[in-house]
Amino acid sequence: MAICTVQGAAIDSDHQLIKRASLTQVQNFGTNPSGIKMFIYVPQKLQAKPPVVLVLHACAWTANAFFGTTKYGQLADQHGYVLIYGQTPTDGACWDVSSKQTLTHDGGSDSTGLANMVRYALQKYNGDASKVYVTGESSGAMMTQVMAAVYPDMFAAASEFSGEPAGCFYTNNVRGWNSQCAGGQLHKTPAEWASQVHAMYPGYSGQYPRMQIYHGDVDTTLNIASFNESIKEWSGVFGYSGTATQTQNNNPGNKLTRYTYGERLQGIWGHGIGHVVPTNETEALRWFGITVSTDGH
């Protein structure tokens, strides 16, 4: 199996140390219809049955660049999970969140390749299949919602930063741009959104991943209506009312408000924040359950 290694560095704020980490490219990880790329980071101290975290970059990014600007590598050193960074087929491309293939369970395109990355990691590193998580920014956030909808039996939880509801970007073209969705002009009821999600995995009747959704209130790339439509979609899936049962200001940080809609759904609204809401790695790991929260979340 051919590999390619690249270097990145991160500062451990807890211990004031500079830790160096590397991503390794995996060439042969299973069926890969669209030719996406898999990069993996495995810490030296791995849990006996490690969790697996899939991280997805935005348009115009690469796995290496996103790895270098996020803290998931150094946190893997602390917590012993396997880390996958997916990458689109060509540098700078967006994820396919728009084709029928990617929006269908084992239907092809990017979602099938990403699922096979996870399957590879679980088998290779004796991973805990009940502790698989997905997160991403922008296009990667859209893909995060897609993976949660198309492979609900694979992921326990998801945390996305400035994305769109699963299926909102449908155009029936690979890597198509849906201006109606991006512009906040596509509105559906929770039941309509839920029906669309269920159609992505026909016959599936199990639980869907816990979902955490971030969006900024001055986002001009993906309209702020995206937040409400995403909340409606997953409220429909989980059977929630869509009305927050708890509101916490400046949580999980300054200029952020956390809305809890039920045990399995949170929305985090960024005040004065555009595109994108910056990735909050420590909060994502709390949401996943990899680390223990000190405030009940």
N, C-alpha and C positions, 0 to 999 in steps of 0.2 A: 504494500500500500504506500503510494507516494505521499510525502508530506512536505509542507512548507511552513517555516516558523518565522514569525515576526515579533518584534519586541515592543513592549509598552511599559509605562511607569505610572505609579499612583502613590499618593501620600496617604498614609494611615493616620487619620486625625486623632485616633484614640491613643496611639503610641508614638506619634511624631517620628515615624520611620518612613523611608522611601522604599517601597517594595517593587521589585521588578517581576513582571509576569510575561508569559508568552502565549500566543494563540497558535495552535497547530491546525493546519488544514487537513481535513479528511476527504480523500478523493472518492472512495467507494463506500457509500453508506446505505445503499439500497436504491430502489427505483426512484428516479429523479427526472420526471418528464420535462421540466423546463430548464434544467441545467443550473439550478441555484447552487451556491457554494456553502459548505459547512466548515466552520472553524470551532475549535473546542479548546477549553482550558480546564485542566484537571489539577487541583492543588496537590501538594505532596502529602498532606494529611487529609485523606478522604474518609468520610463516614463509611461504615461497613455496608450500609444500604443507603447510598447517598441520594438526596433530592437531585432533580435535574431542572435547570432554569434555561429557557430559550429566550434569547434577546434579539430583537429585530430593529434594524436601523431605519432611518428616514430616507426619503428620496435624496439623491446626490451625496449619499454617504457610503461608506464601506464598513464591513465588519471590523477591520483593523482600526479605522478611525473612531468608530463608536466605542470599541473596547478601550481605546486610549483616553476617552473623555468620560467614561463611567467608572464607578467604583466596584462593579460586580466581581472583578478579578480579585482585588484585595479582600473583599468580603468572603469570597470563596475560600481564600486562605484561612480565614478565621472560622468559617462554619462548615467547611468540608463538603460542599455540593459540586456537582458537575455543571459546567457552564458551556452552553452552546451559543455562538453568534452566527446567525444565518446571514447570507449575503445574496443579493439579487444577481442574475446571470451576467450582467455587465455592470461595471462600476458606475455608480450614480443613478441607476435605474430605480424605479418605484416597485413595490411589491404588487403582484397580481391579486387585486381584491375585487376584480370586475368581471371575470369570465365565469361561465357556467361550470367549467371544469374545477376551478379553484374553490368555488362555492358549493361543491358536492363532495361528500365523504368518499375518499379514495377515488376521486373523479379526475385527478391529474393536476397539472400545473404546479404552482408554488406550494399550495397547501399540502399536497401529497408528499413533495420532497421534504418539507419541514417536518411532517409527521414521521417520515422515515429517519430523519436525523435523530429525533427523540427515541425511536425504537432502537436505533443503533447504539445510542449512549446507554440506554437502560440495559441492553444485553452485554455490551462491552465492559461496563463498570459496575454490574450487579446493582443497578439503580432501583430505587423504591418507586414502583409504578403508581403508587398512591400519592406521591409527592413530586409531581411534575407541574411546572409553572411557565407562564409565558408573559412577556412584557415587551413594549416597544414605544417608539416616538413617531408621531405623524403617520407616514405611510406604514411604518412598523406598528403603530398603534391601531390603525385600521386592520392590519393583518393579525394583530393580537385578538381583536374581536372576532375576526373570521375563524381563526384557529379554535377559539372557544366554542363557536357555533358549529363548525364542521367536524371537530374532533372533541366533543364534550366528554367522552369517556377517557380521554388521554390526559386532560389537564384538571388539576384540583382548583386552581385559581389563576386569575389574570389581572394585570395592572397596566393600563394604557394611558399614554400621555398625548392628548390632542389628536384624537382619531375620529372615526365615523362609525355608525352602527353597522354591524355585519349585514352585507347585502345592499347597503345604501348606494354603493358605487357601481352596482351592476350595470354593465353595458353590453355584455356578451362578447366583448373583445378583451384579449389578454392585455393587461396593463392599460386599460382604457381610462380616460378621465371623464367623470360624471359631473358636469357643471351644475346640474340641478341639485345634486347632493351636496357638493362643496359649497354652493351658494346658500344653503339653508332653505331651499325651496321644496324639499321632499318631506312631507309630513304623513305619518301613519299613526293609527291607534296602537296601543300596546298589544292588542290581540292580533292586529295585522302584522306587526313586527315579529311577534312570537311565532306566528304561522310561517313566516318567511324563514326564520331560524330553524324551525322543526323540519322544513322541507329540505334543508341542507344535509340532513342525516335521516332519511326516511326509515321509519320503524323503530327509531331509538326512543326509549321511554325512561331512560335513567336521569340522573342528576346532571345539571350543567355547572360549569366552574363558577366559583365566586368571582365577581367582577368589580373592579375599582376603576373609575373613569375620571380623568383629569381634563379640564379645558379652561382656557383663558378667556376673559370677557371682552378682550379687544383683539381677538384672533380674526384677522382679515384673510387668511388663507383657507381655513375651514371654518365656515360660519359658526357663530356661537350657538345657533339652533342645533348643531351637531350634538351638543351636550344633552339637551332635552330629549332629542330623538333617541340617543343611546340609552338614557335612563328609561324612557318609555319601552324600548325594545327589551331590555333585561328585566324590567318590572313585569312585562308581559310573560316572559319566560319563567320567572320565579313565582308569578302569581301575586305580586305586590301591588299596592294601590298606586304607586308612582308619586306619592306624597311623602316627604321626608318625615321620619319619626323622631329624628334627633338632628340638631344643628349645632356645630361647634366652630366658633370663630377662631382665626389664627391657628388652625389645626389642619394638617400636620406642620404648618409653618406660617411665617409672616405672609400676609396677603392671600392666604388660602382659607377657604371655608369648607368644612367637611359636612356633607349631608349623608345620613344613614337612612336607607329605605327599607332595610331588613337585614337579616344576618348575612345574606349573600350578596348584597349590593351597596356600594358606596359611590357617591359622586363628590369630587373635590374641585371647587370653583376657584379660579385664580383671578384676583382683582387687579386690574391694570396690567395684566400679563397677556402677551400676544401669542404668536405661534413660534415655538411650542412652550408649554409648561415644562420646565426642566425636570428631567428624570430625578426622582427621589428614591435612590436605591435602598436606603435603610427602611423607609416606610413600605416599599414594595416587599421587602423580606419579612416585615412584620405581618403584612396582609397575607402573604403566602403561608405564614406559620413557621418559617425557618428560624426566625428569632422571636423572642417573647416581648410583647408590648408591655409598657409600664403604665399605659393610660386606658387600658381596656379595649384598645383597637390594634 
